[in-house]
């Protein structure tokens, strides 16, 4: 079973100064799972995602991604991870095409393959006709779409999504669901944080609920998310 | 330039140059500040020719260092505020490649300002600064303090008081550059024998190499949250 295991977290804690944000989390995620991470604002969702992608260092505990330990083997871990964060993480004075070309160069994607993946992704996120537009002229939703293309560009094994529906209109949300389903079907492991309980992708394997830095639920999603969330946080 | 390291450095430099070409906010602010500094000094120090030769190298380097403070801060603030620094850190690129890429961008912007200042100061102060040795001194000095400036600006942008922190942190560590670069430039401008000022230029090059190596070693610690 360990060969199928992608994420292994043991007794993970994170403090900001004296303030504990995550308190001794344990978590196992298998390859190909689609995991929904729920929690109120300040419950530690974003901090957990930042720790998993190596942008933040744990106060204590163990994180292994694909068998590599963080932070010791961070460079190998980073090559496997795509992150869609709160902020778009794009360069406003570059065009959509230039942004993707820049990140493709940093992920060392071969030039011919780079152009193919970039053009496909721009098409998939609905920005093919704005490929040469500067990002500073994009709406929040368009930036979010381009940011998703950036996160998928290197075909990561693990996709971390922090409130991905932010700024997207209905068409954008549908496009996102479609892309996530395709990524999941191709074997990509996905962890998606959200506090928008009224919206969830079609296929979710598991839900985790964080409350005050502790895991209060880890299991199947039966019924609607709002009921699950209420039940999990009430029993915490 | 075919290794992933070199390709990453090249990608970061060309990204910074392209973004600056579009916005022109960094170099124009630095150049304007440097020009105003030189003009203010020229009015404040109404000196005879000998005194000008004494003062001009100090005016050049102080103006350049102050202007570069603006540039370094802005360059890293843009990365930090747009969140693109996180995007850079997420890639499997070594921290040294990120440092070298940012350093080369900052170096080019500051050198461009210096290349505007040299003829302007030659005209304003009536002292010959358009000299190959003066240019070499400028290149070496600017590269050195761009290295330490890039490191400290990366540190400063992660704090709330970044505008205040960068000058407080950078100016003391720039003193070795200031001292050696001013001495070398002064010797060159005054027409002193090469043997008198060459040692200052060599010292400036040595300090630049030491700072560069230290910055390369320390940069990954600066980036850790």
Interface residues (C-beta under 8 A of the other chain):
Chain A: X50 X53 X54 X55 X56 X57 X71 X75 X76 X78 X79 X81 X83 X85 X87 X88 X89 X90 X91 X92 X93 X94 X98 X102 X103 X105 X106 X107 X108 X134 X150
Chain B: X4 X7 X8 X10 X11 X12 X15 X18 X19 X20 X22 X23 X82 X83 X84 X86 X87 X88 X89 X90 X91 X92 X93 X94 X224 X225
